Amino acid sequence: MTIERIQQLVDIDNLDPMILSYLDYQAFSFQNYLVRCKKKKTESGDNRIYFELEDLEGRVLIRGCSITKLDLIAGLEEFHSAQKRR
């Protein structure tokens, strides 16, 4: 799943920034990034993983959601590969 596809799953501009409250999230490092993620049910009852990807300076580069952690990791790997090609 591409980052573009992940971003299409949620309206990024209207995503409530409190959805990733710092009281209830999981964080892990990925390459040189910090990923904060939180599972949350949608209004229809589906589970989603909402995430933020931060660089070393603490800037949020991507905010979005994914259906599974495997999809999330695949999207992050694709994003990292694209960043290296720049």
Secondary structure, 3 states (H helix, E strand, C coil): CCHHHHHHCCCHHHCCHHHHCCCCCEEEEECCEEEEEEEEECCCCCEEEEEEEECCCCCEEEEEEECCHHHHHHHHHHHHHHHHHC
